Amino acid sequence: MVTGEVHAARPEVSAVGAQALVPKDVRPEAMLRCLREVACGFRCCPYCL
């Protein structure tokens, strides 16, 4: 999981193996939900790559 600017970095982040790209200004609840999905092997949140 990487935090950063979503639109500019998405292809580069995916290329280096990240499983999610979360904006820095996202609510903590949304970041935690994404982290749980990545940890469980799911890719259903809007930030998953």
DSSP file (Angstrom, degrees, kcal/mol; ACC not computed):
  #  RESIDUE AA STRUCTURE BP1 BP2  ACC     N-H-->O    O-->H-N    N-H-->O    O-->H-N    TCO  KAPPA ALPHA  PHI   PSI    X-CA   Y-CA   Z-CA
    1    1 A M              0   0    0      0, 0.0     2,-0.4     0, 0.0    20,-0.2   0.000 360.0 360.0 360.0 134.6    0.0    0.0    0.0
    2    2 A V  E     -a   21   0A   0     18,-2.0    20,-2.9     2,-0.0     2,-0.4  -0.972 360.0-146.7-127.2 141.3    1.3    3.4   -1.0
    3    3 A T  E     +a   22   0A   0     -2,-0.4     2,-0.3    18,-0.2    18,-0.0  -0.883  48.8  89.4-105.3 143.6   -0.1    6.8   -0.1
    4    4 A G  S    S-     0   0    0     18,-1.8     2,-0.6    -2,-0.4    20,-0.5  -0.989  79.9 -24.0 166.9-165.1    0.2    9.7   -2.6
    5    5 A E     >  -     0   0    0     -2,-0.3     4,-1.5    18,-0.2     5,-0.2  -0.671  54.0-156.0 -77.6 117.1   -1.4   11.5   -5.5
    6    6 A V  H  > S+     0   0    0     -2,-0.6     4,-1.2     1,-0.2    -1,-0.2   0.917  81.5  46.6 -65.7 -49.5   -3.6    9.0   -7.1
    7    7 A H  H  4 S+     0   0    0      1,-0.2    -1,-0.2     2,-0.2    -2,-0.0   0.872 115.7  42.0 -68.7 -38.3   -3.9   10.2  -10.7
    8    8 A A  H  4 S+     0   0    0      1,-0.2     4,-0.3     2,-0.1    -1,-0.2   0.857 121.6  34.8 -78.5 -35.1   -0.3   10.9  -11.4
    9    9 A A  H  X S+     0   0    0     -4,-1.5     4,-2.9     1,-0.1     5,-0.3   0.500  81.8 103.3-103.6  -4.4    1.4    7.9   -9.8
   10   10 A R  H  X S+     0   0    0     -4,-1.2     4,-2.2     1,-0.2     5,-0.2   0.878  86.1  42.7 -53.2 -50.3   -1.0    5.0  -10.4
   11   11 A P  H  > S+     0   0    0      0, 0.0     4,-2.0     0, 0.0    -1,-0.2   0.908 117.3  47.1 -64.1 -39.9    0.9    3.3  -13.3
   12   12 A E  H  > S+     0   0    0     -4,-0.3     4,-1.3     2,-0.2    -2,-0.2   0.907 112.6  48.7 -67.9 -41.1    4.3    3.7  -11.7
   13   13 A V  H  <>S+     0   0    0     -4,-2.9     5,-1.9     1,-0.2     3,-0.3   0.902 111.9  49.1 -66.4 -41.0    3.1    2.4   -8.3
   14   14 A S  H ><5S+     0   0    0     -4,-2.2     3,-1.3    -5,-0.3    -1,-0.2   0.883 106.7  57.3 -64.0 -38.7    1.4   -0.6   -9.9
   15   15 A A  H 3<5S+     0   0    0     -4,-2.0    -1,-0.2     1,-0.3    -2,-0.2   0.798 104.1  51.7 -65.4 -29.1    4.6   -1.3  -11.9
   16   16 A V  T 3<5S-     0   0    0     -4,-1.3    -1,-0.3    -3,-0.3    -2,-0.2   0.419 125.5 -97.4 -91.1   3.0    6.7   -1.5   -8.7
   17   17 A G  T < 5 +     0   0    0     -3,-1.3    -3,-0.2     1,-0.3    -2,-0.1   0.521  67.8 151.0 102.7   5.7    4.3   -4.0   -7.1
   18   18 A A      < -     0   0    0     -5,-1.9    -1,-0.3     1,-0.1     3,-0.1  -0.413  33.7-155.5 -68.3 148.6    2.1   -2.0   -4.8
   19   19 A Q  S    S+     0   0    0      1,-0.2    30,-2.4    -2,-0.1     2,-0.3   0.574  74.0  20.8-100.5 -13.3   -1.4   -3.5   -4.4
   20   20 A A  B     -B   48   0B   0     28,-0.3   -18,-2.0    29,-0.2     2,-0.5  -0.992  55.4-155.5-154.0 149.7   -3.1   -0.2   -3.5
   21   21 A L  E     -a    2   0A   0     26,-2.5   -18,-0.2    -2,-0.3   -11,-0.0  -0.951  20.1-172.2-128.5 109.7   -2.7    3.5   -3.9
   22   22 A V  E     -a    3   0A   0    -20,-2.9   -18,-1.8    -2,-0.5    -2,-0.0  -0.876  25.7-117.2-108.0 130.0   -4.5    5.6   -1.3
   23   23 A P    >   -     0   0    0      0, 0.0     3,-1.4     0, 0.0   -18,-0.2  -0.310  21.8-124.8 -61.3 148.1   -4.7    9.4   -1.4
   24   24 A K  T 3  S+     0   0    0    -20,-0.5   -19,-0.1     1,-0.3   -21,-0.0   0.760 108.6  54.0 -66.9 -23.9   -3.0   11.2    1.5
   25   25 A D  T 3  S+     0   0    0    -21,-0.2    -1,-0.3     2,-0.0     2,-0.1   0.226  80.5 125.3 -96.8  15.7   -6.2   13.0    2.3
   26   26 A V  S <  S-     0   0    0     -3,-1.4    -4,-0.0     1,-0.1     5,-0.0  -0.396  71.1 -96.8 -73.4 150.5   -8.5    9.9    2.6
   27   27 A R     >  -     0   0    0      1,-0.1     4,-2.0    -2,-0.1     3,-0.4  -0.352  30.5-119.6 -62.8 145.3  -10.5    9.4    5.8
   28   28 A P  H  > S+     0   0    0      0, 0.0     4,-2.4     0, 0.0     5,-0.2   0.851 113.2  57.1 -57.1 -35.4   -8.8    7.0    8.3
   29   29 A E  H  > S+     0   0    0      1,-0.2     4,-2.2     2,-0.2     5,-0.1   0.895 106.8  48.2 -63.7 -39.7  -11.7    4.6    8.1
   30   30 A A  H  > S+     0   0    0     -3,-0.4     4,-2.2     2,-0.2    -1,-0.2   0.888 111.3  49.9 -68.6 -39.0  -11.3    4.3    4.3
   31   31 A M  H  X S+     0   0    0     -4,-2.0     4,-2.5     2,-0.2    -2,-0.2   0.913 111.1  49.2 -65.6 -41.5   -7.6    3.6    4.6
   32   32 A L  H  X S+     0   0    0     -4,-2.4     4,-2.3     2,-0.2    -2,-0.2   0.900 109.7  51.5 -64.6 -40.8   -8.2    1.0    7.2
   33   33 A R  H  X S+     0   0    0     -4,-2.2     4,-2.1     2,-0.2    -1,-0.2   0.915 111.6  47.4 -61.5 -43.1  -10.8   -0.7    5.0
   34   34 A C  H  X S+     0   0    0     -4,-2.2     4,-2.5     2,-0.2     5,-0.2   0.918 110.5  51.9 -64.7 -43.7   -8.4   -0.8    2.1
   35   35 A L  H  X S+     0   0    0     -4,-2.5     4,-2.3     1,-0.2    -2,-0.2   0.902 109.9  49.5 -59.9 -41.9   -5.6   -2.1    4.3
   36   36 A R  H  X S+     0   0    0     -4,-2.3     4,-1.8     2,-0.2     6,-0.2   0.907 110.5  49.9 -64.2 -41.9   -7.8   -4.9    5.5
   37   37 A E  H  X>S+     0   0    0     -4,-2.1     5,-2.3     2,-0.2     4,-0.6   0.912 111.9  47.3 -65.1 -41.9   -8.9   -5.9    2.0
   38   38 A V  H ><5S+     0   0    0     -4,-2.5     3,-0.9     1,-0.2    -1,-0.2   0.917 111.2  51.8 -64.2 -42.7   -5.2   -6.0    0.8
   39   39 A A  H 3<5S+     0   0    0     -4,-2.3    -1,-0.2     1,-0.2    -2,-0.2   0.829 111.5  47.2 -64.0 -31.9   -4.2   -8.1    3.8
   40   40 A C  H 3<5S-     0   0    0     -4,-1.8    -1,-0.2    -5,-0.2    -2,-0.2   0.509 118.8-109.5 -87.8  -5.4   -7.1  -10.6    3.1
   41   41 A G  T <<5S+     0   0    0     -3,-0.9    -3,-0.2    -4,-0.6     2,-0.2   0.527  75.2 131.8  90.4   5.3   -6.2  -10.8   -0.6
   42   42 A F      < -     0   0    0     -5,-2.3    -1,-0.3    -6,-0.2    -2,-0.1  -0.570  40.2-166.2 -88.1 156.3   -9.3   -8.9   -1.8
   43   43 A R        +     0   0    0     -2,-0.2    -5,-0.1    -3,-0.1    -1,-0.1  -0.383  50.8 114.3-134.9  55.4   -9.1   -6.1   -4.3
   44   44 A C        +     0   0    0    -10,-0.1    -1,-0.1     3,-0.0   -10,-0.1   0.588  45.3  95.2-106.3 -13.0  -12.5   -4.6   -4.1
   45   45 A C  S >  S-     0   0    0    -11,-0.1     3,-1.3     1,-0.1   -15,-0.0  -0.398  84.3-112.5 -79.8 160.5  -11.9   -1.1   -2.6
   46   46 A P  T 3  S+     0   0    0      0, 0.0    -1,-0.1     0, 0.0    -3,-0.0   0.625 114.4  55.2 -67.5 -11.3  -11.6    1.9   -5.0
   47   47 A Y  T 3  S+     0   0    0    -27,-0.1   -26,-2.5   -24,-0.0     2,-0.1   0.552  81.2 107.1 -98.6  -9.4   -7.9    2.3   -4.1
   48   48 A C  B <    B   20   0B   0     -3,-1.3   -28,-0.3   -28,-0.2    -5,-0.1  -0.414 360.0 360.0 -70.8 145.7   -6.8   -1.2   -5.0
   49   49 A L              0   0    0    -30,-2.4   -29,-0.2    -2,-0.1    -1,-0.1   0.420 360.0 360.0 -96.8 360.0   -4.8   -1.6   -8.2
